[in-house]
Amino acid sequence: MTDAVRGFLKSIPAMTGVAPDIDPEAFPDDPVTAFLQWLRAAVDAEVPEPHVVNLSTVDVDGVPDARPLVVKDVDERGWAFSSTKSSRKGSQLTDRSAAAMTFWWPAQVRAVRIRGEVVEAARAESLQDLSSRAPQAQASVDSADWTLWWLQPDRVEFWQGSPDRHHHRIIYTRDQQTEHGQQSQSAWTRHAHRTEVS
Ligand SMILES: Cc1cc2nc3c(=O)[nH]c(=O)nc-3n(C[C@H](O)[C@H](O)[C@H](O)COP(=O)(O)O)c2cc1C
């Protein structure tokens, strides 16, 4: 890298937003509720397109790939997104179901990071998603190819930047409980810490 490019990059401000005060102990017990609270706050703070996320996948050789897309639904099943199954992401997900999502909401110095396994939604749900697209967007795809997927989270991290650079990290990890060999309702463990100066 040249000095000029390094200097140019250094001249561009980062983390310029206004970080809201947070109480990590007051976070809800599950990450979906926490996410929906932060999403609502992002919309209220006029963060542009806060439902656009970077989706990372892995190809058959273990090489990562990533692209932005729109999140279509969020509930106790996880985070839903849609595309064509014949796309690169579609074939990567067929080969390797592991994926990650990263949101970045600059106005509030907030990021959310999610990882887990991706499962395909029921056909009816994919078709319902397709029918919600603009007519032109519907016409451009083969309905049999259009697919809704759910990213089922194992780990969700809420990152809140702080002006003193001791940033907050609130991390939810899923407890896998098994009873008599069967997976029961899973619960979440939450822990919070502040980073060293970074
Ligand atoms: C703001 C934004 C939203 C997007 N939303 C979607 C989407 O919901 N679904 C989709 O398939 N591609 C969406 N794209 C295009 C993807 O970024 C990507 O180019 C495309 O899906 C092909 O990715 P792939 O080759 O990895 O499969 C969006 C792009 C941008 C910039």
The ligand as an ORCA input file, in Angstrom:
! r2SCAN-3c Opt
* xyz 0 1
  C     -29.131     -3.410     -0.756
  C     -29.094     -4.731     -1.472
  C     -30.099     -5.663     -1.248
  C     -30.082     -6.891     -1.916
  N     -31.064     -7.815     -1.635
  C     -31.007     -9.021     -2.225
  C     -31.959    -10.033     -1.881
  O     -32.837     -9.858     -1.040
  N     -31.833    -11.233     -2.501
  C     -30.852    -11.487     -3.426
  O     -30.807    -12.592     -3.953
  N     -29.933    -10.560     -3.761
  C     -29.979     -9.341     -3.182
  N     -29.029     -8.397     -3.494
  C     -27.973     -8.742     -4.494
  C     -26.864     -9.543     -3.774
  O     -25.987     -8.668     -3.089
  C     -26.029    -10.409     -4.732
  O     -25.394     -9.588     -5.683
  C     -26.847    -11.451     -5.475
  O     -27.815    -12.061     -4.621
  C     -25.945    -12.536     -6.049
  O     -25.216    -13.141     -4.992
  P     -24.528    -14.588     -5.171
  O     -23.826    -14.545     -6.499
  O     -23.545    -14.701     -4.036
  O     -25.595    -15.633     -5.089
  C     -29.034     -7.172     -2.845
  C     -28.029     -6.227     -3.048
  C     -28.052     -5.036     -2.383
  C     -26.942     -4.045     -2.608
*
